[in-house]
Every structure is written in structure tokens, then in C-alpha cells.
Amino acid sequence: MTTILQISDTHIVPKGALVSGRLDTSDALEGLVVRINSIRDQIGPIDAVLVSGDLSDDGSAESYVQFKTLISALNLPTYVIPGNHDSREPMRAAFSNALPKSGPLNWTRRIGAIDLIGLDTLVEGQKQGALSSDSLSFLQKALSRVDGAPILLALHHPPFLCGIKFMDDIGLTNAQALHSVLAEYRGAIRIVCGHIHNMMVSDVAGHIAISAPSTNSTFAYDRRSNAPVGFMTQEDGCLLHRWDAGFQSIRIGPMAGSGPFPF
């Protein structure tokens, strides 16, 4: 069995600062890390942590230092991809041992029985995401090399519409190009993403795609065209992805309720 813990949209800022004057994102991530460590014996071994973008809220070098300090308590290999709030070069410098030295922050790693692939959808200076021709070519080559092996594919911007207008307006602009590449792959792929601060499950090119919740806030599922633009102050946990002759994905909430009580 191979197990990957996915954390997303942590939006860390330099120590002591608040996001939007309201969210203590460092406190939220620290609390989730404590929660995960407290249930390690329940959920079993974890092989690696995947962080699916927006590690930082301001893209500063200081925010990545703060992120690494907080996540280090998990004591697990950690792999990251950029989101629209990240800055490519500060992020590359902060994770120089795991990210390519130049170009898009695309990578692939063999972890246990699966191939973990990270794709860079960041378009610097914009909120929308896109996969460059280099990134699409990288993915095609990676899929060809693994030749039918199970894949956990990560990108920040969802390759599907979520129904929340203000988020779909800043979604993945060339999702169809990704769909075309993935449709040719005959092995098992679980696609995972972030960005929309909600867990949603969709079909993408014949594969299951799941968006992860944010550690510190959510966006209301409001399909009205005039829905308020903004966040809800609800911490919402993370996801656990397991491969054991098939993929299984489990949401882990940021806290446990009382119990268990006998039936």
C-alpha cells in the first residue's frame, strides 16, 4: 500500500501576519499538523506529503520559511506545486532539493507503487492558471515512461468547473488540452488539485479528479451569478490518497468530535 497525504491552500504569510486581516493561516496549519500526528497510529503509515499549491499567500521568501517550519513537524518527505498566490523563484529557492533548477516547476517521483506527478499551472501576475506547452509535453513524456502504472497527478487549478462563478472565472484556462493528453492514458490516474477551498469530485477524461479543502477557509457553494465574492472562516482539513490495487481517497477533518460511542 502507498499513502500520500494531500494538504492544500495553506496561504502562509510571514510569522505574526494575518491573511485579509482576519485569517491566522499559520495557526490553522499548525493545528492540522498536530491533528495528523495525533492520529498517525489510526490512519497507518504515510509515505509522503503533497502540497497542491498556494503554500504562500504573498509569495515571499519569509512565508516559505514559515511554511517549512510548520510542516516539518510531520517529518515526512514533502513535494510541492505552485498555486496562483505562489511566486515561482522564491518557491524554487525554498525547495531547491526537490524542484527543477529552471523552467516550470514540473516534477515526477516514484513513491511506493505509484508515480506522483506535479504540474505547474502558475501564470505569474494572474489568478487564472494554464499549462504551458512545456508542461503539457512534460506530462506526455511522463505518461509514456510509466507505461500504464498507477499515477497520482497533481495540479493547483482544477481541470473542471466547480460552479462557483468567481472561482471558475480564475480557473484553468486550457483544461481541454489536459483532458486530451489524459484521455490517451489507459492506466489508473487519480487527479488531485486545490484552489477552490472545497472537496469536490468530478470526471476528467475518464478519470476521477478530486479537489482538496483548504486548511484555513472555505468558499460557499453558491451557484448564483451574483454570489458574494469572499471566503468563509471554516478550517477544512486535508485528504489522504491510498493505492492498494486501486485508489481510495479519504477526507481528514481538522478536528475530531467526541466519541466514539457504542451503538
Order of alpha helices (4+ residues) and beta strands (2+ residues): beta-alpha-alpha-beta-alpha-beta-alpha-beta-beta-alpha-beta-alpha-alpha-beta-beta-beta-beta-beta
